[in-house]
């Protein structure tokens, strides 16, 4: 079972929602007017913010929730002198 209810993971999820719904639309539409030519510029900014959140999830947060499995190496040796 994954541990989503730790403080760090909840903080990351809140960061993702802020990025998706507030930061990206504010920067892309209101501040820089980069998406002024789009018909629905706020929806486009939401999509860009979501893609940014998805990138951060894949590169950082996913590793803390689903840590890589530890590989156990088994070495079998034979003692030819004992035979």
Buried (B, 14 or more C-beta within 10 A) or exposed (E): EEEEEEEEBEEBBEBBBEBBBEBBBEBBBEEEEBBEEEEEBBEBBBEBBBEBBEEBBEEEBEEEBEEEEEEEEEEEEEEEEEE
